[in-house]
C-alpha cells in the first residue's frame, strides 16, 4: 500500500540551524539516505509558503492568491510517497525522518489506489 508522509517542520529547521556544521551535514545525509530507501517512491522539500500560489474557482472564475492559506497552523514543508506493507510499517518509516524527532511532525496518510 502507498502512503503519503507529509512533513511539517514546525521548529525543526530552526533547531537544525543551531547545530554545528557537522551535525547539520549529518542530518542532511539522513534525509538523502531516507529518500534513497527502497520504500520511498518519490519526495521533495517544498519552497517556503511565501512562494505559494493558491487557486480557487468561484462562479467559474479562477481566483488566484499569492501565498499559502493553510487551515492548520504549520504549512506543509515536504512530502514522501512510500510503499509500506501496512500503517505500522509506514509509521516506522515516518519516524526515521529527522523532522519528526526535532520538533516537527510527519502526517501519515494512505493514498487512494485507483
Secondary structure as the mmCIF struct_conf table of DSSP 4:
data_model
#
loop_
_struct_conf.conf_type_id
_struct_conf.id
_struct_conf.beg_label_comp_id
_struct_conf.beg_label_asym_id
_struct_conf.beg_label_seq_id
_struct_conf.end_label_comp_id
_struct_conf.end_label_asym_id
_struct_conf.end_label_seq_id
STRN STRN1 UNK A 2 UNK A 8
TURN_TY1_P TURN_TY1_P1 UNK A 10 UNK A 11
HELX_RH_AL_P HELX_RH_AL_P1 UNK A 12 UNK A 17
TURN_TY1_P TURN_TY1_P2 UNK A 18 UNK A 18
BEND BEND1 UNK A 19 UNK A 19
HELX_RH_AL_P HELX_RH_AL_P2 UNK A 21 UNK A 35
TURN_TY1_P TURN_TY1_P3 UNK A 36 UNK A 36
BEND BEND2 UNK A 37 UNK A 37
TURN_TY1_P TURN_TY1_P4 UNK A 38 UNK A 39
STRN STRN2 UNK A 40 UNK A 45
HELX_LH_PP_P HELX_LH_PP_P1 UNK A 46 UNK A 48
HELX_RH_3T_P HELX_RH_3T_P1 UNK A 49 UNK A 51
STRN STRN3 UNK A 53 UNK A 58
TURN_TY1_P TURN_TY1_P5 UNK A 59 UNK A 60
STRN STRN4 UNK A 61 UNK A 66
BEND BEND3 UNK A 67 UNK A 67
BEND BEND4 UNK A 71 UNK A 74
HELX_LH_PP_P HELX_LH_PP_P2 UNK A 75 UNK A 76
STRN STRN5 UNK A 78 UNK A 83
BEND BEND5 UNK A 85 UNK A 86
HELX_RH_AL_P HELX_RH_AL_P3 UNK A 87 UNK A 95
TURN_TY1_P TURN_TY1_P6 UNK A 96 UNK A 96
BEND BEND6 UNK A 97 UNK A 97
HELX_RH_AL_P HELX_RH_AL_P4 UNK A 98 UNK A 101
TURN_TY1_P TURN_TY1_P7 UNK A 102 UNK A 103
STRN STRN6 UNK A 105 UNK A 110
HELX_LH_PP_P HELX_LH_PP_P3 UNK A 111 UNK A 113
#
